[in-house]
Amino acid sequence: QVQLVESGGGLVQAGGSLRLSCAASGSIFGFNAMGWYRQAPGKQRELVATITVGTRTKYADSVKGRFSISRDNAKNTVYLRMNSLKLEDTAVYYCNVDPPGLNWGQGTQVTVSS
């Protein structure tokens, strides 16, 4: 099965930016929709952004206009550009297909400070 490795998280001040990467061990071209998910402490994992193989994108209302998802099928990588970060964006971020069907990676921690 394709393995997913997320990276790019860190500590950033509110209003700052980060770019997350999700590297897959195999081809993602066959997956119609790839997504970025996040899980904040004490909350359920939620889908924040999706991109289809045709590069159609969809965002949760909470991140619309601030986050941008993209994919590079040749590099088997999915990205999440996060701008204007807010305290409530603090979470562990994961990628997976949409709906989830692969084993979850370890995620990457994003912490937004005031």
VOGU-3710 file (C-alpha; in Angstrom, 3 decimals, decimal comma):
1> qvqlvesggg> 0,000/0,000/0,000  1,133/3,560/-0,628  2,732/5,145/2,428  2,343/8,844/3,197  4,896/11,093/4,888  3,901/14,597/5,906  6,391/17,387/6,585  6,718/21,139/6,788  4,936/21,877/10,037  6,323/24,021/12,802
11> lvqaggslrl> 5,746/26,903/15,159  4,552/30,100/13,536  3,043/33,336/14,757  -0,531/34,221/13,978  -0,703/35,748/10,522  2,251/33,752/9,301  2,531/31,125/6,590  3,663/27,544/6,184  3,786/25,072/3,337  3,139/21,438/4,114
21> scaasgsifg> 4,223/18,567/1,913  2,908/15,028/1,675  5,199/12,583/-0,080  3,703/9,294/-1,214  5,795/6,155/-1,615  3,967/5,309/-4,825  1,940/6,905/-7,554  -0,922/9,163/-6,522  -2,097/9,606/-10,085  -4,619/6,830/-9,675
31> fnamgwyrqa> -6,244/8,498/-6,715  -8,961/10,806/-7,908  -8,976/12,972/-4,812  -6,241/13,687/-2,320  -6,961/15,597/0,834  -5,381/17,335/3,761  -6,897/16,657/7,145  -6,176/18,035/10,583  -6,823/17,008/14,147  -6,712/19,493/16,979
41> pgkqrelvat> -6,396/18,359/20,596  -9,665/16,949/21,864  -11,319/17,197/18,455  -12,118/14,823/15,642  -10,029/14,736/12,522  -11,502/16,986/9,860  -10,997/17,406/6,145  -9,717/20,875/5,298  -8,850/20,691/1,612  -9,250/18,348/-1,347
51> itvgtrtkya> -7,807/18,268/-4,833  -8,867/15,973/-7,631  -6,623/14,557/-10,341  -8,204/17,179/-12,547  -7,015/19,811/-10,041  -10,456/20,812/-8,881  -10,171/22,006/-5,310  -12,512/22,237/-2,357  -11,968/23,803/1,049  -13,561/23,798/4,449
61> dsvkgrfsis> -15,194/27,117/5,201  -12,759/27,696/8,050  -9,749/27,803/5,707  -11,275/29,084/2,472  -9,299/31,985/1,070  -6,299/31,249/3,299  -5,211/27,715/2,364  -4,298/26,406/-1,067  -3,897/22,738/-1,984  -1,911/21,531/-4,956
71> rdnakntvyl> -0,510/18,254/-6,246  2,446/17,191/-8,337  1,640/13,783/-9,744  5,120/13,414/-11,217  6,638/13,808/-7,751  3,836/11,932/-5,996  3,475/14,878/-3,658  0,587/16,950/-2,366  1,096/20,396/-0,879  -0,855/22,662/1,409
81> rmnslkledt> 0,022/26,325/1,435  -1,329/27,977/4,557  -1,465/31,755/4,814  -2,860/34,114/7,453  -2,634/31,387/10,046  -4,866/31,645/13,090  -4,594/30,173/16,562  -7,396/27,771/15,706  -5,331/26,286/12,886  -3,147/24,606/15,499
91> avyycnvdpp> -3,394/20,869/14,864  -1,616/17,838/13,519  -2,013/17,824/9,751  -2,309/14,644/7,706  -2,842/13,778/4,093  -4,815/10,873/2,689  -7,114/10,114/-0,162  -10,650/11,505/0,035  -12,441/9,689/1,485  -9,644/8,247/3,640
101> glnwgqgtqv> -8,484/4,834/2,501  -4,743/4,635/3,036  -2,875/4,116/6,278  -2,435/7,400/8,093  1,064/8,844/8,256  2,570/10,358/11,365  1,293/13,808/10,466  3,057/17,107/10,919  2,427/19,423/13,850  1,399/22,998/13,149
111> tvss> 1,363/25,309/16,132  0,187/28,896/15,762  1,122/31,270/18,547  -0,193/34,718/19,394
//
